Amino acid sequence: MLLFFLPLAGMAQQSFTLGDAITYGIKNNYGLRNTQGEVEKSEMKIREVLAIGLPQISASGQFTNYINLPTTVIPANAFNPNAPADQLVGLRFGTDFNVTGTLNASQLLFDGSYLVGLQATRNLANLSRLQLEGKEQDVIAEVAKAYYTAIVADENVKTLESTMTVIEKLYKETKAYLDNGLIESQDVDQLNLTLSNMRNAVNRAKKHA
């Protein structure tokens, strides 16, 4: 979560609007990606179950090419009474090509288990959608929180830097008075300590911005 929201600080400083941040968060959140995948899987499951109740049609075909038809040898006088008794002739029965095909159609008229399974699948899909919507709302809330935190941190740095500039100017003026013997060194030391603390505060604020 930290690795995901850390870039928002820099984005906020680059005129990255809250809407842009939310779009970025929804698009790149791994948890949402996984949930979206579950929603898609549940919707595909509904289509699979629905397909069971649709008319089912199947077809098959076969093509046969007989390169060498079998030859049967019979006496020639079976066709020609005048042919010699020992004369034989070869006959080939069949065709060179053969094509067959089948077509089957079926329809599920009524099945209680099918209806129960379909309703259960739809309920699962609805649950996945609700989970996705819930996670999207969580991501939006986290993005908004991180976004405004980044903006506040950036404004805090600007305020501290402005204050430090004023203290630096005051320190230089006070030190000039000290150099001319107009004030005590204690006043300059106090301002120097205040300036040092302010610099540390600015550095810490920049680290958190």
C-alpha positions, 0 to 999 in steps of 0.5 A: 500500500505504501509503495502504491501511494508514495508517488502521489506526493510528487503527483500532487506537486505537479498539478495532478488533480484528485480525479487523476489520482483516483483514476491512477489508483483504480487502474494500478491497484493490484487488489482491484485487478485481481477482483476484476479478474474474478468478476470476469471469470464469474461472468464467463461461468454464467455464459458457460452454464447458459450454453448448456440450456441452448440447442446443441448441434453436432455434425460429423463427416467422413470421406473415403477414397478407395485407391484399389477396389477389391477384385473378385474372380468368377467364371466367365460363363456365368455371364457368357454361356459360350465362354470356355469353362476354365475362363475366369474374369475379374469383377470390381464392386463398389465406388472409388469415393464414398462420403458419409455425414451425420447431424445431431440436434438436442434441446434441454427442455427442463432440468431442475439442477440446471436452473439451480446451478444457473441461479447459483452462478448468477449469485456468485457473479453478483457477489463478485461485482459487489466486492469489486465496488466495495474495493473501488470505494476503499481505493478512492478513500485511500487515494483521497487521503494520501492526495490531501496529505501530500498537498498539506505536506507541500503547503507546510514546507512552503510555510516553513520556508517562508518563515525561515526566510523571514528569520534569516533576514532578521538574523542578518539585521540583528547580527549587523547591530551586534557588529556595530555594538548596538545589542548584546550577543545573546539576542543574536545567539537566540536568533541563530538557534531559532534559525537552526531549528527552523532549517531542521524543521524544513528538512524534516517537512521535505522528507515527509512531503 
